[in-house]
Amino acid sequence: MRPEEICGLLAEHDRLAVFAAVVLGSASPAAVAARTGLSARDTERALRRLTQGGLVRTLDGWLVAHEAGFKEAVREYAAKAPRAPDDLDPDRSRAAVLRAFVRDGRLERIPAARGKRRIVLDHIAACFEPGVRYPEREVDAVLRAWHPDHASLRRYLVDEGLMTREQGIYWRSGGPVEV
C-alpha cells in the first residue's frame, strides 16, 4: 500500500472516524455507527471504501483494522525518501557533526565542545569569500541567516582565526578553501 493511498482513504472525515472506531475495537457496522454518531448509510459507505482500499478487513465476521498497510507505506516511503545530506562535508565524521547541528541550512545550536564548534565554524566561514572585506553589518546579515545569536558566531569566527577584524571590517583569514 502506498502512502498516498492511505492519505486518500483517511482524508475524508467520515472514513477517518470509521477507521478510528475500528482501530479502537468497534467490530460491527452497528458498533461503528454508534461510536462515530454517523448514520448507518454513511457508516456502510465509509466501511466499503476502507475495505476496498485495504485498511479494514472482515475476519470471522468482525471488522479489524489492517495496520500492516501502514508499515508497508512507511517502508515504501523510506525507500524513496531522500537520504540525510552527507554532502555537507566529504569527511564522514565532519558530516556527522554538521548533521547534528545544522538543519535546513540553519544552525540549531552552537556546539559547546570546541572541536565540534570548530567544524561548524569552518562550514559557516565558507560563506565568506577569501580576500573580500566585509563591513560588520554584512557579516551580521550572513550570520543571522545561520543563527539568531550572530554576535557569538562572529566572535567565535574571530577567536578561531577564521575571520579577522580591524576597525569594523572583517575578512576571511582561515579555514578550508575550495579550489
Biotite code that builds the C-alpha atoms (Angstrom):
import biotite.structure as struc

atoms = struc.array([
    struc.Atom([0.000, 0.000, 0.000], chain_id="A", res_id=1, res_name="MET", atom_name="CA", element="C"),
    struc.Atom([1.343, 3.415, -0.952], chain_id="A", res_id=2, res_name="ARG", atom_name="CA", element="C"),
    struc.Atom([1.412, 6.409, 1.426], chain_id="A", res_id=3, res_name="PRO", atom_name="CA", element="C"),
    struc.Atom([-0.749, 8.499, -0.884], chain_id="A", res_id=4, res_name="GLU", atom_name="CA", element="C"),
    struc.Atom([-3.394, 5.751, -0.923], chain_id="A", res_id=5, res_name="GLU", atom_name="CA", element="C"),
    struc.Atom([-3.593, 5.772, 2.869], chain_id="A", res_id=6, res_name="ILE", atom_name="CA", element="C"),
    struc.Atom([-3.783, 9.562, 2.926], chain_id="A", res_id=7, res_name="CYS", atom_name="CA", element="C"),
    struc.Atom([-6.527, 9.482, 0.323], chain_id="A", res_id=8, res_name="GLY", atom_name="CA", element="C"),
    struc.Atom([-8.519, 6.915, 2.267], chain_id="A", res_id=9, res_name="LEU", atom_name="CA", element="C"),
    struc.Atom([-8.267, 8.818, 5.535], chain_id="A", res_id=10, res_name="LEU", atom_name="CA", element="C"),
    struc.Atom([-8.567, 12.342, 4.139], chain_id="A", res_id=11, res_name="ALA", atom_name="CA", element="C"),
    struc.Atom([-12.379, 12.278, 4.361], chain_id="A", res_id=12, res_name="GLU", atom_name="CA", element="C"),
    struc.Atom([-13.788, 12.879, 7.854], chain_id="A", res_id=13, res_name="HIS", atom_name="CA", element="C"),
    struc.Atom([-16.335, 10.039, 7.852], chain_id="A", res_id=14, res_name="ASP", atom_name="CA", element="C"),
    struc.Atom([-13.769, 7.453, 6.715], chain_id="A", res_id=15, res_name="ARG", atom_name="CA", element="C"),
    struc.Atom([-11.270, 8.694, 9.285], chain_id="A", res_id=16, res_name="LEU", atom_name="CA", element="C"),
    struc.Atom([-13.865, 8.451, 12.074], chain_id="A", res_id=17, res_name="ALA", atom_name="CA", element="C"),
    struc.Atom([-14.924, 4.974, 10.950], chain_id="A", res_id=18, res_name="VAL", atom_name="CA", element="C"),
    struc.Atom([-11.326, 3.759, 10.739], chain_id="A", res_id=19, res_name="PHE", atom_name="CA", element="C"),
    struc.Atom([-10.604, 5.159, 14.222], chain_id="A", res_id=20, res_name="ALA", atom_name="CA", element="C"),
    struc.Atom([-13.671, 3.375, 15.599], chain_id="A", res_id=21, res_name="ALA", atom_name="CA", element="C"),
    struc.Atom([-12.495, 0.071, 14.103], chain_id="A", res_id=22, res_name="VAL", atom_name="CA", element="C"),
    struc.Atom([-8.988, 0.587, 15.491], chain_id="A", res_id=23, res_name="VAL", atom_name="CA", element="C"),
    struc.Atom([-10.498, 1.271, 18.921], chain_id="A", res_id=24, res_name="LEU", atom_name="CA", element="C"),
    struc.Atom([-12.404, -2.011, 18.851], chain_id="A", res_id=25, res_name="GLY", atom_name="CA", element="C"),
    struc.Atom([-15.772, -1.434, 17.192], chain_id="A", res_id=26, res_name="SER", atom_name="CA", element="C"),
    struc.Atom([-16.162, -4.786, 15.460], chain_id="A", res_id=27, res_name="ALA", atom_name="CA", element="C"),
    struc.Atom([-19.508, -4.412, 13.684], chain_id="A", res_id=28, res_name="SER", atom_name="CA", element="C"),
    struc.Atom([-21.049, -1.756, 11.474], chain_id="A", res_id=29, res_name="PRO", atom_name="CA", element="C"),
    struc.Atom([-23.651, -1.033, 14.178], chain_id="A", res_id=30, res_name="ALA", atom_name="CA", element="C"),
    struc.Atom([-20.927, -0.563, 16.817], chain_id="A", res_id=31, res_name="ALA", atom_name="CA", element="C"),
    struc.Atom([-19.001, 1.737, 14.446], chain_id="A", res_id=32, res_name="VAL", atom_name="CA", element="C"),
    struc.Atom([-22.132, 3.803, 13.773], chain_id="A", res_id=33, res_name="ALA", atom_name="CA", element="C"),
    struc.Atom([-22.840, 4.074, 17.499], chain_id="A", res_id=34, res_name="ALA", atom_name="CA", element="C"),
    struc.Atom([-19.275, 5.139, 18.300], chain_id="A", res_id=35, res_name="ARG", atom_name="CA", element="C"),
    struc.Atom([-18.985, 7.680, 15.482], chain_id="A", res_id=36, res_name="THR", atom_name="CA", element="C"),
    struc.Atom([-22.508, 9.061, 15.512], chain_id="A", res_id=37, res_name="GLY", atom_name="CA", element="C"),
    struc.Atom([-22.758, 8.526, 11.744], chain_id="A", res_id=38, res_name="LEU", atom_name="CA", element="C"),
    struc.Atom([-25.855, 7.171, 10.060], chain_id="A", res_id=39, res_name="SER", atom_name="CA", element="C"),
    struc.Atom([-25.898, 3.503, 9.091], chain_id="A", res_id=40, res_name="ALA", atom_name="CA", element="C"),
    struc.Atom([-25.739, 4.541, 5.420], chain_id="A", res_id=41, res_name="ARG", atom_name="CA", element="C"),
    struc.Atom([-22.691, 6.794, 5.916], chain_id="A", res_id=42, res_name="ASP", atom_name="CA", element="C"),
    struc.Atom([-21.009, 4.129, 8.040], chain_id="A", res_id=43, res_name="THR", atom_name="CA", element="C"),
    struc.Atom([-21.569, 1.448, 5.383], chain_id="A", res_id=44, res_name="GLU", atom_name="CA", element="C"),
    struc.Atom([-20.278, 3.759, 2.635], chain_id="A", res_id=45, res_name="ARG", atom_name="CA", element="C"),
    struc.Atom([-17.101, 4.544, 4.601], chain_id="A", res_id=46, res_name="ALA", atom_name="CA", element="C"),
    struc.Atom([-16.567, 0.886, 5.530], chain_id="A", res_id=47, res_name="LEU", atom_name="CA", element="C"),
    struc.Atom([-16.965, -0.184, 1.904], chain_id="A", res_id=48, res_name="ARG", atom_name="CA", element="C"),
    struc.Atom([-14.332, 2.339, 0.769], chain_id="A", res_id=49, res_name="ARG", atom_name="CA", element="C"),
    struc.Atom([-11.929, 1.434, 3.584], chain_id="A", res_id=50, res_name="LEU", atom_name="CA", element="C"),
    struc.Atom([-12.373, -2.280, 2.816], chain_id="A", res_id=51, res_name="THR", atom_name="CA", element="C"),
    struc.Atom([-11.776, -1.734, -0.906], chain_id="A", res_id=52, res_name="GLN", atom_name="CA", element="C"),
    struc.Atom([-8.689, 0.316, -0.033], chain_id="A", res_id=53, res_name="GLY", atom_name="CA", element="C"),
    struc.Atom([-7.352, -2.428, 2.231], chain_id="A", res_id=54, res_name="GLY", atom_name="CA", element="C"),
    struc.Atom([-7.387, -0.583, 5.559], chain_id="A", res_id=55, res_name="LEU", atom_name="CA", element="C"),
    struc.Atom([-10.306, -2.539, 7.038], chain_id="A", res_id=56, res_name="VAL", atom_name="CA", element="C"),
    struc.Atom([-10.925, -6.284, 6.730], chain_id="A", res_id=57, res_name="ARG", atom_name="CA", element="C"),
    struc.Atom([-13.556, -8.659, 7.956], chain_id="A", res_id=58, res_name="THR", atom_name="CA", element="C"),
    struc.Atom([-12.152, -11.545, 9.960], chain_id="A", res_id=59, res_name="LEU", atom_name="CA", element="C"),
    struc.Atom([-14.542, -14.212, 11.271], chain_id="A", res_id=60, res_name="ASP", atom_name="CA", element="C"),
    struc.Atom([-17.416, -11.753, 10.818], chain_id="A", res_id=61, res_name="GLY", atom_name="CA", element="C"),
    struc.Atom([-15.698, -8.965, 12.782], chain_id="A", res_id=62, res_name="TRP", atom_name="CA", element="C"),
    struc.Atom([-14.223, -5.737, 11.482], chain_id="A", res_id=63, res_name="LEU", atom_name="CA", element="C"),
    struc.Atom([-10.471, -5.374, 12.002], chain_id="A", res_id=64, res_name="VAL", atom_name="CA", element="C"),
    struc.Atom([-8.024, -2.681, 11.001], chain_id="A", res_id=65, res_name="ALA", atom_name="CA", element="C"),
    struc.Atom([-5.267, -3.741, 8.642], chain_id="A", res_id=66, res_name="HIS", atom_name="CA", element="C"),
    struc.Atom([-2.406, -1.932, 10.386], chain_id="A", res_id=67, res_name="GLU", atom_name="CA", element="C"),
    struc.Atom([0.265, -3.691, 8.339], chain_id="A", res_id=68, res_name="ALA", atom_name="CA", element="C"),
    struc.Atom([-0.680, -1.348, 5.485], chain_id="A", res_id=69, res_name="GLY", atom_name="CA", element="C"),
    struc.Atom([0.903, 1.488, 7.443], chain_id="A", res_id=70, res_name="PHE", atom_name="CA", element="C"),
    struc.Atom([4.159, -0.442, 7.805], chain_id="A", res_id=71, res_name="LYS", atom_name="CA", element="C"),
    struc.Atom([4.172, -1.176, 4.088], chain_id="A", res_id=72, res_name="GLU", atom_name="CA", element="C"),
    struc.Atom([3.609, 2.515, 3.334], chain_id="A", res_id=73, res_name="ALA", atom_name="CA", element="C"),
    struc.Atom([6.404, 3.602, 5.667], chain_id="A", res_id=74, res_name="VAL", atom_name="CA", element="C"),
    struc.Atom([8.803, 1.118, 4.088], chain_id="A", res_id=75, res_name="ARG", atom_name="CA", element="C"),
    struc.Atom([7.917, 2.339, 0.612], chain_id="A", res_id=76, res_name="GLU", atom_name="CA", element="C"),
    struc.Atom([8.272, 5.966, 1.650], chain_id="A", res_id=77, res_name="TYR", atom_name="CA", element="C"),
    struc.Atom([11.617, 5.315, 3.357], chain_id="A", res_id=78, res_name="ALA", atom_name="CA", element="C"),
    struc.Atom([12.930, 3.613, 0.237], chain_id="A", res_id=79, res_name="ALA", atom_name="CA", element="C"),
    struc.Atom([12.078, 6.688, -1.858], chain_id="A", res_id=80, res_name="LYS", atom_name="CA", element="C"),
    struc.Atom([12.844, 9.401, 0.705], chain_id="A", res_id=81, res_name="ALA", atom_name="CA", element="C"),
    struc.Atom([15.974, 11.469, 0.217], chain_id="A", res_id=82, res_name="PRO", atom_name="CA", element="C"),
    struc.Atom([18.826, 10.424, 2.428], chain_id="A", res_id=83, res_name="ARG", atom_name="CA", element="C"),
    struc.Atom([20.427, 12.606, 5.066], chain_id="A", res_id=84, res_name="ALA", atom_name="CA", element="C"),
    struc.Atom([22.587, 15.270, 3.460], chain_id="A", res_id=85, res_name="PRO", atom_name="CA", element="C"),
    struc.Atom([26.010, 13.608, 3.657], chain_id="A", res_id=86, res_name="ASP", atom_name="CA", element="C"),
    struc.Atom([27.224, 16.172, 1.148], chain_id="A", res_id=87, res_name="ASP", atom_name="CA", element="C"),
    struc.Atom([27.660, 18.812, 3.884], chain_id="A", res_id=88, res_name="LEU", atom_name="CA", element="C"),
    struc.Atom([31.244, 17.593, 4.040], chain_id="A", res_id=89, res_name="ASP", atom_name="CA", element="C"),
    struc.Atom([33.075, 14.793, 2.218], chain_id="A", res_id=90, res_name="PRO", atom_name="CA", element="C"),
    struc.Atom([34.607, 13.650, 5.516], chain_id="A", res_id=91, res_name="ASP", atom_name="CA", element="C"),
    struc.Atom([32.088, 11.326, 7.206], chain_id="A", res_id=92, res_name="ARG", atom_name="CA", element="C"),
    struc.Atom([32.925, 12.340, 10.775], chain_id="A", res_id=93, res_name="SER", atom_name="CA", element="C"),
    struc.Atom([32.666, 16.051, 9.944], chain_id="A", res_id=94, res_name="ARG", atom_name="CA", element="C"),
    struc.Atom([29.405, 15.427, 8.074], chain_id="A", res_id=95, res_name="ALA", atom_name="CA", element="C"),
    struc.Atom([28.013, 13.677, 11.172], chain_id="A", res_id=96, res_name="ALA", atom_name="CA", element="C"),
    struc.Atom([28.817, 16.706, 13.329], chain_id="A", res_id=97, res_name="VAL", atom_name="CA", element="C"),
    struc.Atom([27.216, 19.054, 10.802], chain_id="A", res_id=98, res_name="LEU", atom_name="CA", element="C"),
    struc.Atom([24.080, 16.896, 10.599], chain_id="A", res_id=99, res_name="ARG", atom_name="CA", element="C"),
    struc.Atom([23.789, 17.068, 14.385], chain_id="A", res_id=100, res_name="ALA", atom_name="CA", element="C"),
    struc.Atom([23.822, 20.865, 14.467], chain_id="A", res_id=101, res_name="PHE", atom_name="CA", element="C"),
    struc.Atom([22.668, 22.098, 11.047], chain_id="A", res_id=102, res_name="VAL", atom_name="CA", element="C"),
    struc.Atom([19.062, 21.587, 9.926], chain_id="A", res_id=103, res_name="ARG", atom_name="CA", element="C"),
    struc.Atom([17.587, 23.057, 6.760], chain_id="A", res_id=104, res_name="ASP", atom_name="CA", element="C"),
    struc.Atom([20.540, 25.382, 6.322], chain_id="A", res_id=105, res_name="GLY", atom_name="CA", element="C"),
    struc.Atom([20.271, 26.816, 9.863], chain_id="A", res_id=106, res_name="ARG", atom_name="CA", element="C"),
    struc.Atom([22.422, 26.233, 12.904], chain_id="A", res_id=107, res_name="LEU", atom_name="CA", element="C"),
    struc.Atom([20.111, 24.814, 15.582], chain_id="A", res_id=108, res_name="GLU", atom_name="CA", element="C"),
    struc.Atom([22.541, 25.486, 18.420], chain_id="A", res_id=109, res_name="ARG", atom_name="CA", element="C"),
    struc.Atom([26.162, 26.445, 18.805], chain_id="A", res_id=110, res_name="ILE", atom_name="CA", element="C"),
    struc.Atom([28.166, 23.396, 19.898], chain_id="A", res_id=111, res_name="PRO", atom_name="CA", element="C"),
    struc.Atom([29.689, 23.651, 23.362], chain_id="A", res_id=112, res_name="ALA", atom_name="CA", element="C"),
    struc.Atom([32.570, 21.289, 22.570], chain_id="A", res_id=113, res_name="ALA", atom_name="CA", element="C"),
    struc.Atom([35.396, 23.205, 20.909], chain_id="A", res_id=114, res_name="ARG", atom_name="CA", element="C"),
    struc.Atom([36.170, 20.504, 18.324], chain_id="A", res_id=115, res_name="GLY", atom_name="CA", element="C"),
    struc.Atom([32.575, 20.297, 17.121], chain_id="A", res_id=116, res_name="LYS", atom_name="CA", element="C"),
    struc.Atom([32.220, 24.069, 17.229], chain_id="A", res_id=117, res_name="ARG", atom_name="CA", element="C"),
    struc.Atom([35.321, 24.388, 15.029], chain_id="A", res_id=118, res_name="ARG", atom_name="CA", element="C"),
    struc.Atom([33.822, 22.046, 12.424], chain_id="A", res_id=119, res_name="ILE", atom_name="CA", element="C"),
    struc.Atom([30.596, 24.084, 12.375], chain_id="A", res_id=120, res_name="VAL", atom_name="CA", element="C"),
    struc.Atom([32.518, 27.368, 12.204], chain_id="A", res_id=121, res_name="LEU", atom_name="CA", element="C"),
    struc.Atom([34.658, 26.082, 9.305], chain_id="A", res_id=122, res_name="ASP", atom_name="CA", element="C"),
    struc.Atom([31.415, 25.285, 7.487], chain_id="A", res_id=123, res_name="HIS", atom_name="CA", element="C"),
    struc.Atom([29.941, 28.736, 8.187], chain_id="A", res_id=124, res_name="ILE", atom_name="CA", element="C"),
    struc.Atom([33.181, 30.534, 7.292], chain_id="A", res_id=125, res_name="ALA", atom_name="CA", element="C"),
    struc.Atom([32.869, 29.109, 3.784], chain_id="A", res_id=126, res_name="ALA", atom_name="CA", element="C"),
    struc.Atom([30.047, 31.657, 3.247], chain_id="A", res_id=127, res_name="CYS", atom_name="CA", element="C"),
    struc.Atom([32.675, 34.389, 3.147], chain_id="A", res_id=128, res_name="PHE", atom_name="CA", element="C"),
    struc.Atom([34.878, 34.810, 0.100], chain_id="A", res_id=129, res_name="GLU", atom_name="CA", element="C"),
    struc.Atom([38.603, 34.835, 0.870], chain_id="A", res_id=130, res_name="PRO", atom_name="CA", element="C"),
    struc.Atom([40.164, 38.233, 0.139], chain_id="A", res_id=131, res_name="GLY", atom_name="CA", element="C"),
    struc.Atom([36.865, 40.138, 0.291], chain_id="A", res_id=132, res_name="VAL", atom_name="CA", element="C"),
    struc.Atom([36.432, 42.721, 3.043], chain_id="A", res_id=133, res_name="ARG", atom_name="CA", element="C"),
    struc.Atom([33.020, 42.889, 4.686], chain_id="A", res_id=134, res_name="TYR", atom_name="CA", element="C"),
    struc.Atom([31.579, 45.602, 6.929], chain_id="A", res_id=135, res_name="PRO", atom_name="CA", element="C"),
    struc.Atom([30.228, 44.300, 10.230], chain_id="A", res_id=136, res_name="GLU", atom_name="CA", element="C"),
    struc.Atom([26.659, 44.876, 9.013], chain_id="A", res_id=137, res_name="ARG", atom_name="CA", element="C"),
    struc.Atom([27.145, 42.418, 6.110], chain_id="A", res_id=138, res_name="GLU", atom_name="CA", element="C"),
    struc.Atom([28.838, 39.838, 8.335], chain_id="A", res_id=139, res_name="VAL", atom_name="CA", element="C"),
    struc.Atom([25.915, 40.071, 10.777], chain_id="A", res_id=140, res_name="ASP", atom_name="CA", element="C"),
    struc.Atom([23.394, 39.634, 7.947], chain_id="A", res_id=141, res_name="ALA", atom_name="CA", element="C"),
    struc.Atom([25.096, 36.427, 6.800], chain_id="A", res_id=142, res_name="VAL", atom_name="CA", element="C"),
    struc.Atom([25.441, 35.077, 10.338], chain_id="A", res_id=143, res_name="LEU", atom_name="CA", element="C"),
    struc.Atom([21.841, 35.971, 11.241], chain_id="A", res_id=144, res_name="ARG", atom_name="CA", element="C"),
    struc.Atom([20.731, 33.655, 8.439], chain_id="A", res_id=145, res_name="ALA", atom_name="CA", element="C"),
    struc.Atom([22.549, 30.874, 10.281], chain_id="A", res_id=146, res_name="TRP", atom_name="CA", element="C"),
    struc.Atom([21.581, 31.565, 13.897], chain_id="A", res_id=147, res_name="HIS", atom_name="CA", element="C"),
    struc.Atom([19.853, 34.285, 15.945], chain_id="A", res_id=148, res_name="PRO", atom_name="CA", element="C"),
    struc.Atom([22.947, 34.788, 18.126], chain_id="A", res_id=149, res_name="ASP", atom_name="CA", element="C"),
    struc.Atom([25.007, 36.232, 15.281], chain_id="A", res_id=150, res_name="HIS", atom_name="CA", element="C"),
    struc.Atom([27.271, 38.170, 17.674], chain_id="A", res_id=151, res_name="ALA", atom_name="CA", element="C"),
    struc.Atom([28.504, 34.953, 19.307], chain_id="A", res_id=152, res_name="SER", atom_name="CA", element="C"),
    struc.Atom([29.113, 33.367, 15.919], chain_id="A", res_id=153, res_name="LEU", atom_name="CA", element="C"),
    struc.Atom([31.079, 36.440, 14.807], chain_id="A", res_id=154, res_name="ARG", atom_name="CA", element="C"),
    struc.Atom([33.159, 36.365, 17.992], chain_id="A", res_id=155, res_name="ARG", atom_name="CA", element="C"),
    struc.Atom([33.835, 32.617, 17.636], chain_id="A", res_id=156, res_name="TYR", atom_name="CA", element="C"),
    struc.Atom([34.898, 33.074, 14.000], chain_id="A", res_id=157, res_name="LEU", atom_name="CA", element="C"),
    struc.Atom([37.403, 35.744, 15.060], chain_id="A", res_id=158, res_name="VAL", atom_name="CA", element="C"),
    struc.Atom([38.603, 33.785, 18.124], chain_id="A", res_id=159, res_name="ASP", atom_name="CA", element="C"),
    struc.Atom([39.202, 30.680, 15.994], chain_id="A", res_id=160, res_name="GLU", atom_name="CA", element="C"),
    struc.Atom([41.184, 32.662, 13.415], chain_id="A", res_id=161, res_name="GLY", atom_name="CA", element="C"),
    struc.Atom([38.662, 32.070, 10.657], chain_id="A", res_id=162, res_name="LEU", atom_name="CA", element="C"),
    struc.Atom([37.841, 35.783, 10.350], chain_id="A", res_id=163, res_name="MET", atom_name="CA", element="C"),
    struc.Atom([39.972, 38.818, 11.137], chain_id="A", res_id=164, res_name="THR", atom_name="CA", element="C"),
    struc.Atom([38.594, 42.146, 12.301], chain_id="A", res_id=165, res_name="ARG", atom_name="CA", element="C"),
    struc.Atom([40.090, 45.588, 12.008], chain_id="A", res_id=166, res_name="GLU", atom_name="CA", element="C"),
    struc.Atom([38.164, 48.834, 12.554], chain_id="A", res_id=167, res_name="GLN", atom_name="CA", element="C"),
    struc.Atom([34.772, 47.242, 11.930], chain_id="A", res_id=168, res_name="GLY", atom_name="CA", element="C"),
    struc.Atom([35.880, 45.493, 8.733], chain_id="A", res_id=169, res_name="ILE", atom_name="CA", element="C"),
    struc.Atom([36.074, 41.684, 8.556], chain_id="A", res_id=170, res_name="TYR", atom_name="CA", element="C"),
    struc.Atom([37.705, 39.300, 6.134], chain_id="A", res_id=171, res_name="TRP", atom_name="CA", element="C"),
    struc.Atom([38.123, 35.581, 5.978], chain_id="A", res_id=172, res_name="ARG", atom_name="CA", element="C"),
    struc.Atom([41.555, 34.606, 7.183], chain_id="A", res_id=173, res_name="SER", atom_name="CA", element="C"),
    struc.Atom([41.330, 30.871, 7.793], chain_id="A", res_id=174, res_name="GLY", atom_name="CA", element="C"),
    struc.Atom([39.507, 27.630, 7.180], chain_id="A", res_id=175, res_name="GLY", atom_name="CA", element="C"),
    struc.Atom([39.406, 25.378, 4.156], chain_id="A", res_id=176, res_name="PRO", atom_name="CA", element="C"),
    struc.Atom([39.178, 26.955, 0.718], chain_id="A", res_id=177, res_name="VAL", atom_name="CA", element="C"),
    struc.Atom([37.584, 25.376, -2.350], chain_id="A", res_id=178, res_name="GLU", atom_name="CA", element="C"),
    struc.Atom([39.925, 25.280, -5.349], chain_id="A", res_id=179, res_name="VAL", atom_name="CA", element="C"),
])
